[in-house]
């Protein structure tokens, strides 16, 4: 059971997040009419500081802060692929996100599927991009709850039975209300508390761990001894030559996939200028340093002799914190990770709702929906997404959500040719892109399922097949089909569709000078 000081500090952090969410209304201009752009993108008004906080708070999720150290605890060095992966994201975001922001702002695009619709003039291609984003986001949203539950359980803050379920529901109820009312502004202001709480608590925890375990050398020596003495044969604190291809391809593929997720694009689109996006992405490595420290804590949990439950390695660091840290500091850490779940969960639900409204509801159900009605539908879908995530966590095994999230990373990577490549060239044919997407989705799913839901798959035969990331292998097939199909369709003279990215789009948002309101 949690002690009083831990519980008090934890509740103080959660209370602070709730108070900040209430202040989100102050960020909204009083003279703006309701619009999907205003609710989902905060009227594209965030400056460099807010954009950095929101991007970092969205990309570095609570599950990341528990899964990476859990993987380090169970497997050693391979877990640290997340560090180069998040480093690779920064220059990619500097180029891709900045360019996509400029195109989106010029034409009033709110989602990646909007861009694809305008770029290729292909409603079916835009639809599969939108649905792929929603499909990949939902298990990612559920994983935030799993990370949150693991942290609260390890800290004794998650009671058994229905009482624990009520704690989870209560935490997300406050988030749901704030997001429903204020849209992206709610997680934006909460991200400030997340950054302060995580940076302060993690620095303090690492300092205390090093002091109590005898310094970095003692930590790594103790972890190496325990890894070599367990059943995790082949695990080590150094990569073997056989592990290096999997490590490199997983880092590269994950970086390419991350920028395709709707919640990351939503956070980027909320910036007020391309310069703001560039400045925020240049500063993102500060969050990567946090991730590296969390991975180090997974190694420290090994050295300290923490015994995580079978199949629950993500609880290793929370158990280490509960064992070594004084109550107030432990409560701060648990509160910081809890807030760390609330920010990305809110942005994910907003992004999924926006994609549904913009690219499914307006496109196929109600093309004449007013901005006010679009916002109302988006709020309802966002709330439904959160309720669905909670029901998913309570109704299915944790491993089911993890398996689906692994597939989600492979799936979202298959829209990379349509979105990222399309930013630089319109040569690829939309029908060839559709065929490549289908091949990538099918082959990626097959490879992952064939290996028992492992994202690392062997290629080749013999004694030592090459092991690489399944998503990257599927993407290469995707691109091959798209390029070959484009060449064939171009030779046959099949029309491509109208490219509207350099012309006024039917989705363009025009601004009324007299009111400053956004109207379609």
C-alpha positions as CSV (number, residue, x, y, z in Angstrom):
1,X,0.0,0.0,0.0
2,X,1.1,3.6,-0.7
3,X,2.1,5.7,2.3
4,X,0.5,9.0,3.1
5,X,3.3,11.2,1.8
6,X,3.4,9.4,-1.6
7,X,-0.3,9.6,-2.0
8,X,-0.4,13.3,-1.0
9,X,2.3,14.2,-3.6
10,X,0.6,12.1,-6.2
11,X,-2.7,13.8,-5.7
12,X,-1.1,17.2,-5.7
13,X,0.4,16.6,-9.2
14,X,-2.9,15.3,-10.5
15,X,-4.7,18.2,-8.9
16,X,-2.3,20.6,-10.6
17,X,-3.0,19.0,-13.9
18,X,-6.7,19.5,-13.4
19,X,-6.3,23.1,-12.5
20,X,-4.2,23.7,-15.5
21,X,-6.8,22.1,-17.7
22,X,-9.4,24.5,-16.4
23,X,-7.1,27.5,-17.4
24,X,-7.0,26.2,-21.0
25,X,-10.0,28.4,-21.9
26,X,-7.8,31.5,-21.4
27,X,-5.8,30.5,-24.5
28,X,-8.8,30.8,-26.7
29,X,-9.5,34.1,-28.5
30,X,-13.0,35.4,-27.6
31,X,-13.8,36.6,-31.1
32,X,-13.4,33.3,-32.9
33,X,-16.4,31.3,-34.1
34,X,-16.4,27.5,-33.4
35,X,-14.3,25.6,-36.0
36,X,-12.6,22.3,-36.3
37,X,-9.3,24.1,-36.8
38,X,-9.9,26.1,-33.6
39,X,-10.8,23.0,-31.5
40,X,-8.3,20.5,-32.9
41,X,-5.4,22.8,-33.7
42,X,-5.8,25.6,-31.2
43,X,-6.3,28.0,-34.2
44,X,-2.6,27.2,-35.3
45,X,-1.6,29.7,-32.6
46,X,1.1,28.0,-30.5
47,X,4.5,29.7,-30.1
48,X,7.8,27.9,-29.9
49,X,7.6,27.2,-26.2
50,X,4.1,25.7,-26.2
51,X,4.9,23.8,-29.4
52,X,8.0,22.2,-27.9
53,X,6.0,21.2,-24.8
54,X,3.2,19.8,-26.8
55,X,5.3,17.9,-29.3
56,X,7.5,16.5,-26.6
57,X,4.6,15.6,-24.3
58,X,2.8,13.9,-27.2
59,X,5.8,12.0,-28.7
60,X,7.2,10.8,-25.4
61,X,4.2,8.9,-23.9
62,X,3.8,7.3,-20.5
63,X,4.0,3.8,-22.1
64,X,7.3,4.9,-23.7
65,X,8.6,5.8,-20.2
66,X,7.6,2.4,-18.8
67,X,8.2,0.1,-21.9
68,X,11.7,1.2,-22.7
69,X,13.1,0.7,-19.2
70,X,11.0,-2.6,-19.0
71,X,12.7,-3.8,-22.2
72,X,16.1,-2.7,-20.9
73,X,15.3,-4.7,-17.7
74,X,14.4,-7.8,-19.7
75,X,16.7,-7.6,-22.7
76,X,19.5,-5.2,-22.1
77,X,21.1,-3.2,-24.9
78,X,18.4,-3.8,-27.6
79,X,16.0,-1.6,-25.6
80,X,18.1,1.5,-26.3
81,X,17.1,1.5,-30.0
82,X,14.5,4.1,-28.8
83,X,17.3,6.7,-28.2
84,X,18.7,6.8,-31.8
85,X,15.1,6.5,-33.0
86,X,14.0,9.6,-31.3
87,X,17.2,11.4,-32.4
88,X,16.5,10.5,-36.0
89,X,13.0,11.9,-35.6
90,X,14.4,15.4,-35.0
91,X,16.0,16.1,-38.4
92,X,13.1,14.3,-40.1
93,X,10.6,16.5,-38.3
94,X,12.7,19.6,-39.1
95,X,12.3,18.9,-42.8
96,X,9.0,17.0,-43.2
97,X,6.9,18.6,-40.5
98,X,7.9,22.1,-41.5
99,X,7.1,21.5,-45.1
100,X,3.8,19.8,-44.4
101,X,2.8,22.6,-42.0
102,X,3.4,25.2,-44.8
103,X,1.2,23.3,-47.3
104,X,-1.5,22.6,-44.7
105,X,-1.7,26.2,-43.6
106,X,-1.8,27.5,-47.2
107,X,-4.7,25.2,-48.1
108,X,-6.5,24.9,-44.8
109,X,-5.6,21.2,-44.3
110,X,-6.2,19.8,-40.8
111,X,-5.1,16.2,-41.3
112,X,-2.6,14.3,-43.4
113,X,-5.5,12.8,-45.4
114,X,-6.5,16.3,-46.4
115,X,-3.1,16.8,-47.9
116,X,-3.3,13.5,-49.8
117,X,-6.8,14.4,-51.0
118,X,-5.5,17.7,-52.4
119,X,-2.2,16.3,-53.7
120,X,-3.5,13.4,-55.7
121,X,-7.1,14.2,-56.2
122,X,-8.0,10.7,-55.0
123,X,-10.8,10.3,-52.4
124,X,-10.1,6.5,-51.9
125,X,-6.4,7.2,-51.2
126,X,-7.3,9.9,-48.7
127,X,-9.8,7.6,-47.1
128,X,-7.3,4.8,-46.5
129,X,-4.7,7.3,-45.1
130,X,-7.3,8.5,-42.7
131,X,-8.5,5.1,-41.7
132,X,-5.0,3.7,-41.3
133,X,-4.2,6.6,-38.9
134,X,-7.3,5.9,-36.8
135,X,-6.6,2.2,-36.8
136,X,-3.0,2.7,-35.7
137,X,-3.9,5.3,-33.1
138,X,-6.5,3.4,-31.1
139,X,-4.3,0.7,-29.6
140,X,-1.6,3.4,-29.0
141,X,-4.3,5.2,-26.9
142,X,-5.1,2.0,-25.0
143,X,-1.4,1.6,-24.2
144,X,-1.4,4.9,-22.3
145,X,-3.9,3.3,-19.9
146,X,-1.8,0.2,-19.6
147,X,1.3,2.2,-18.8
148,X,-0.7,4.2,-16.3
149,X,-2.1,1.1,-14.6
150,X,1.4,-0.5,-14.3
151,X,2.7,2.6,-12.6
152,X,-0.2,3.0,-10.2
153,X,-0.1,-0.7,-9.4
154,X,3.6,-0.8,-8.6
155,X,3.2,2.2,-6.4
156,X,0.3,0.8,-4.5
157,X,-2.0,3.5,-5.8
158,X,-4.2,1.2,-7.8
159,X,-6.6,-0.7,-5.5
160,X,-7.7,-4.2,-6.4
161,X,-11.0,-4.9,-8.1
162,X,-13.6,-2.3,-8.9
163,X,-12.0,0.4,-6.8
164,X,-8.9,0.4,-9.0
165,X,-11.1,0.6,-12.1
166,X,-12.8,3.6,-10.6
167,X,-9.4,5.3,-10.1
168,X,-8.6,4.8,-13.8
169,X,-12.1,6.0,-14.9
170,X,-11.8,9.1,-12.6
171,X,-8.4,10.1,-14.0
172,X,-9.7,9.9,-17.6
173,X,-13.0,11.5,-16.8
174,X,-11.3,14.8,-15.9
175,X,-9.2,14.5,-19.1
176,X,-12.3,13.8,-21.2
177,X,-14.2,16.8,-19.9
178,X,-11.3,19.2,-20.4
179,X,-10.6,17.9,-23.9
180,X,-14.3,18.0,-24.8
181,X,-14.6,21.6,-23.8
182,X,-11.2,23.1,-24.8
183,X,-9.9,20.7,-27.5
184,X,-6.1,20.8,-28.0
185,X,-5.6,23.7,-25.6
186,X,-6.2,21.3,-22.6
187,X,-3.3,18.9,-23.3
188,X,-1.2,21.9,-24.3
189,X,-1.3,23.5,-20.9
190,X,-1.1,20.2,-19.1
191,X,2.1,19.4,-21.1
192,X,3.8,22.2,-19.2
193,X,3.3,20.4,-15.9
194,X,4.3,17.1,-17.5
195,X,7.7,18.6,-18.6
196,X,8.4,20.2,-15.2
197,X,7.4,17.1,-13.2
198,X,9.2,14.6,-15.4
199,X,12.4,16.6,-15.7
200,X,12.6,17.3,-12.0
201,X,11.6,13.9,-10.7
202,X,13.8,11.9,-13.1
203,X,16.9,14.0,-12.3
204,X,16.3,13.5,-8.6
205,X,15.6,9.7,-9.0
206,X,18.8,9.1,-11.2
207,X,20.9,11.0,-8.6
208,X,19.6,9.0,-5.7
209,X,19.9,5.7,-7.6
210,X,23.6,6.4,-8.5
211,X,24.3,7.4,-4.9
212,X,22.7,4.3,-3.4
213,X,24.0,1.8,-5.9
214,X,27.5,3.1,-5.9
215,X,27.8,5.0,-9.2
216,X,27.4,4.1,-12.9
217,X,30.1,1.5,-12.9
218,X,28.5,-0.5,-10.1
219,X,25.0,-0.2,-11.8
220,X,26.2,-1.7,-15.1
221,X,28.3,-4.3,-13.5
222,X,25.5,-5.5,-11.3
223,X,23.1,-5.5,-14.2
224,X,25.5,-7.5,-16.4
225,X,25.9,-10.1,-13.7
226,X,22.1,-10.5,-13.3
227,X,21.5,-10.7,-17.0
228,X,24.2,-13.4,-17.4
229,X,22.8,-15.4,-14.5
230,X,19.1,-15.4,-15.7
231,X,17.3,-17.4,-18.3
232,X,17.6,-14.5,-20.8
233,X,20.3,-16.2,-22.7
234,X,21.9,-13.9,-25.3
235,X,20.8,-10.7,-23.5
236,X,23.6,-8.4,-22.7
237,X,24.5,-4.8,-22.2
238,X,26.3,-4.7,-25.5
239,X,24.8,-5.5,-28.9
240,X,26.0,-8.6,-30.7
241,X,26.8,-8.4,-34.4
242,X,23.6,-10.5,-35.1
243,X,21.5,-7.9,-33.2
244,X,22.8,-4.8,-35.1
245,X,20.6,-5.1,-38.3
246,X,17.5,-5.4,-36.2
247,X,18.6,-2.5,-34.0
248,X,19.3,-0.2,-36.9
249,X,16.2,-1.0,-38.9
250,X,14.0,-0.8,-35.9
251,X,15.3,2.6,-35.1
252,X,15.0,3.9,-38.6
253,X,11.6,2.4,-39.3
254,X,10.2,3.6,-36.0
255,X,11.4,7.2,-36.7
256,X,9.7,7.2,-40.1
257,X,6.5,5.8,-38.7
258,X,6.3,8.2,-35.8
259,X,5.9,11.3,-38.0
260,X,3.0,9.7,-39.8
261,X,0.9,9.2,-36.6
262,X,-2.1,11.7,-36.6
263,X,-1.4,12.8,-33.0
264,X,2.2,13.9,-33.9
265,X,1.0,15.8,-37.0
266,X,-1.8,17.4,-35.0
267,X,0.7,18.7,-32.4
268,X,2.9,20.0,-35.2
269,X,0.0,21.7,-37.2
270,X,-0.9,23.7,-34.1
271,X,2.3,25.8,-34.4
272,X,1.9,29.4,-35.5
273,X,4.6,29.3,-38.2
274,X,7.2,27.1,-39.9
275,X,9.9,28.9,-37.9
276,X,8.2,27.8,-34.7
277,X,8.1,24.1,-35.9
278,X,11.8,24.3,-36.7
279,X,12.8,25.8,-33.4
280,X,10.7,23.2,-31.5
281,X,12.1,20.2,-33.4
282,X,15.7,21.5,-32.8
283,X,15.0,21.4,-29.1
284,X,13.4,17.9,-29.0
285,X,16.6,16.1,-28.1
286,X,16.1,17.3,-24.5
287,X,13.2,14.9,-24.3
288,X,15.4,12.2,-25.8
289,X,17.8,12.6,-22.9
290,X,14.9,11.9,-20.6
291,X,14.2,8.7,-22.5
292,X,17.8,7.6,-22.2
293,X,17.7,8.2,-18.4
294,X,14.5,6.1,-18.2
295,X,16.3,3.3,-20.0
296,X,19.2,3.6,-17.6
297,X,16.7,3.1,-14.7
298,X,15.7,-0.2,-16.3
299,X,19.3,-1.2,-16.0
300,X,19.4,0.1,-12.4
301,X,16.4,-2.0,-11.5
302,X,18.3,-5.1,-12.6
303,X,21.3,-4.1,-10.5
304,X,19.1,-3.4,-7.5
305,X,17.6,-6.9,-7.7
306,X,14.0,-5.8,-8.5
307,X,11.8,-8.8,-9.3
308,X,9.2,-7.6,-11.8
309,X,6.1,-9.9,-12.2
310,X,6.1,-12.5,-15.0
311,X,5.2,-10.7,-18.2
312,X,5.2,-7.3,-16.5
313,X,8.7,-5.9,-17.0
314,X,7.2,-2.4,-17.5
315,X,6.6,-2.4,-13.7
316,X,10.4,-2.7,-13.0
317,X,11.1,1.1,-12.7
318,X,8.0,1.9,-10.7
319,X,9.0,-0.9,-8.3
320,X,12.5,0.5,-8.1
321,X,11.2,4.0,-7.3
322,X,8.8,2.6,-4.7
323,X,11.7,0.6,-3.1
324,X,14.5,3.3,-3.0
325,X,12.8,6.6,-3.1
326,X,11.3,8.6,-0.1
327,X,7.5,8.8,-0.2
328,X,7.2,12.4,-1.6
329,X,9.7,11.8,-4.4
330,X,8.0,8.5,-5.3
331,X,4.6,10.3,-5.4
332,X,6.1,13.0,-7.7
333,X,7.5,10.3,-10.1
334,X,4.2,8.4,-10.2
335,X,2.3,11.7,-10.7
336,X,4.6,12.8,-13.5
337,X,4.2,9.5,-15.4
338,X,0.4,9.7,-14.9
339,X,0.3,13.2,-16.4
340,X,2.6,11.8,-19.0
341,X,-0.2,9.5,-20.0
342,X,-2.9,12.1,-20.0
343,X,-1.2,14.5,-22.6
344,X,-0.7,12.0,-25.4
345,X,-4.0,10.3,-24.7
346,X,-5.8,13.6,-25.2
347,X,-4.0,14.5,-28.4
348,X,-4.5,11.0,-29.8
349,X,-8.3,11.1,-29.2
350,X,-8.4,14.6,-30.8
351,X,-6.4,13.5,-33.8
352,X,-8.5,10.4,-34.4
353,X,-11.7,12.4,-34.0
354,X,-10.5,15.0,-36.4
355,X,-9.5,12.5,-39.1
356,X,-12.9,10.8,-38.8
357,X,-14.9,14.1,-39.1
358,X,-12.8,15.6,-41.8
359,X,-12.1,12.7,-44.0
360,X,-15.0,10.3,-43.4
361,X,-18.0,12.3,-42.0
362,X,-17.7,15.4,-44.1
363,X,-16.4,13.6,-47.2
364,X,-18.9,10.8,-47.3
365,X,-21.8,11.4,-44.9
366,X,-22.5,15.1,-44.5
367,X,-20.6,17.3,-47.0
368,X,-22.5,20.5,-46.1
369,X,-21.9,20.1,-42.3
370,X,-21.3,23.5,-40.7
371,X,-18.1,24.2,-38.7
372,X,-20.2,24.2,-35.5
373,X,-21.6,20.8,-36.3
374,X,-18.1,19.4,-37.3
375,X,-16.8,20.5,-33.9
376,X,-19.8,18.9,-32.1
377,X,-19.3,15.6,-33.9
378,X,-15.5,15.7,-33.3
379,X,-16.1,16.2,-29.6
380,X,-18.4,13.2,-29.5
381,X,-16.0,11.0,-31.4
382,X,-13.1,12.1,-29.2
383,X,-15.1,11.2,-26.1
384,X,-16.1,7.8,-27.6
385,X,-12.4,7.1,-28.4
386,X,-11.5,7.5,-24.7
387,X,-14.3,5.4,-23.5
388,X,-13.4,2.7,-26.0
389,X,-9.8,2.7,-24.9
390,X,-10.9,2.3,-21.3
391,X,-13.3,-0.6,-22.3
392,X,-10.5,-2.2,-24.3
393,X,-8.1,-2.2,-21.4
394,X,-10.7,-3.6,-19.0
395,X,-12.1,-6.1,-21.5
396,X,-9.0,-7.6,-23.1
397,X,-5.6,-8.9,-22.1
398,X,-2.7,-6.4,-21.8
399,X,-0.9,-8.5,-24.5
400,X,-3.7,-7.9,-27.0
401,X,-3.2,-4.1,-26.8
402,X,0.6,-4.6,-27.1
403,X,0.2,-6.8,-30.1
404,X,-2.1,-4.4,-31.8
405,X,0.2,-1.5,-31.1
406,X,3.1,-3.4,-32.7
407,X,0.9,-3.9,-35.8
408,X,-0.1,-0.3,-35.6
409,X,3.5,0.8,-36.0
410,X,3.8,-1.4,-39.1
411,X,0.5,-0.1,-40.5
412,X,1.1,3.6,-40.1
413,X,4.4,3.3,-41.9
414,X,2.6,2.3,-45.0
415,X,1.2,5.8,-45.6
416,X,4.7,7.2,-45.7
417,X,4.9,7.1,-49.6
418,X,1.6,9.0,-50.0
419,X,2.3,11.6,-47.4
420,X,6.1,12.1,-47.0
421,X,7.1,11.3,-50.6
422,X,4.2,13.3,-51.8
423,X,5.6,16.4,-50.2
424,X,8.4,16.5,-52.7
425,X,7.0,14.9,-55.9
426,X,3.6,14.3,-57.4
427,X,4.9,11.7,-59.8
428,X,3.6,8.6,-58.0
429,X,0.2,7.6,-59.3
430,X,-2.6,7.4,-56.7
431,X,-3.8,4.0,-57.9
432,X,-0.2,2.7,-57.6
433,X,0.0,4.2,-54.1
434,X,-3.2,2.4,-53.2
435,X,-1.8,-0.9,-54.5
436,X,1.5,-0.3,-52.7
437,X,-0.4,0.5,-49.5
438,X,-2.4,-2.7,-49.7
439,X,0.7,-4.8,-50.3
440,X,2.5,-3.2,-47.4
441,X,-0.4,-3.7,-45.0
442,X,-0.9,-7.3,-46.0
443,X,2.8,-8.2,-46.0
444,X,3.6,-6.3,-42.8
445,X,0.7,-8.0,-41.0
446,X,1.7,-11.4,-42.2
447,X,5.3,-11.0,-41.1
448,X,4.4,-9.8,-37.6
449,X,1.7,-12.5,-37.0
450,X,3.9,-15.3,-38.5
451,X,6.6,-14.5,-35.9
452,X,4.2,-14.6,-33.0
453,X,3.6,-10.8,-32.9
454,X,7.3,-9.9,-33.0
455,X,8.2,-6.7,-34.9
456,X,11.6,-8.2,-35.7
457,X,11.4,-10.8,-38.5
458,X,14.1,-13.0,-40.1
459,X,14.8,-12.7,-43.8
460,X,16.6,-15.4,-45.7
461,X,17.3,-19.0,-44.9
462,X,20.2,-20.9,-43.5
463,X,22.0,-20.8,-40.1
464,X,22.0,-17.1,-39.7
465,X,19.1,-15.2,-41.4
466,X,19.1,-11.4,-41.4
467,X,16.7,-10.0,-38.8
468,X,15.1,-6.7,-39.6
469,X,12.1,-4.6,-38.6
470,X,9.0,-5.9,-40.3
471,X,7.6,-2.4,-40.9
472,X,10.6,-1.4,-42.9
473,X,10.5,-4.6,-45.0
474,X,6.8,-4.0,-45.7
475,X,7.6,-0.3,-46.7
476,X,10.2,-1.4,-49.2
477,X,7.6,-3.7,-50.8
478,X,5.1,-0.9,-50.7
479,X,7.5,1.5,-52.5
480,X,8.5,-1.1,-55.0
481,X,4.9,-1.7,-56.0
482,X,4.1,2.1,-56.0
483,X,7.1,2.9,-58.3
484,X,6.5,-0.1,-60.7
485,X,2.8,0.6,-60.8
486,X,3.3,4.3,-61.5
487,X,5.6,3.5,-64.4
488,X,3.1,1.0,-65.8
489,X,0.1,3.3,-65.4
490,X,1.9,6.2,-66.9
491,X,2.9,4.2,-69.9
492,X,-0.7,3.1,-70.3
493,X,-1.9,6.8,-70.1
494,X,-4.2,6.3,-67.0
495,X,-5.1,9.8,-65.7
496,X,-3.8,10.7,-62.2
497,X,-6.5,13.1,-60.9
498,X,-6.2,16.8,-60.2
499,X,-3.4,18.1,-58.0
500,X,-4.8,21.0,-55.9
501,X,-1.9,21.6,-53.6
502,X,-0.9,24.7,-55.4
503,X,-4.4,25.9,-56.1
504,X,-7.3,27.0,-53.7
505,X,-8.7,23.8,-52.3
506,X,-12.4,23.2,-51.6
507,X,-11.2,22.7,-48.0
508,X,-9.3,26.0,-47.9
509,X,-10.1,28.1,-44.9
510,X,-10.7,31.7,-45.7
511,X,-10.4,34.3,-43.0
512,X,-12.9,37.1,-42.6
513,X,-10.9,40.3,-42.0
514,X,-13.8,42.0,-40.1
515,X,-14.2,39.2,-37.5
516,X,-11.1,37.1,-37.6
517,X,-13.3,34.0,-37.7
518,X,-12.5,30.9,-39.7
519,X,-15.3,29.9,-42.1
520,X,-15.2,27.4,-44.9
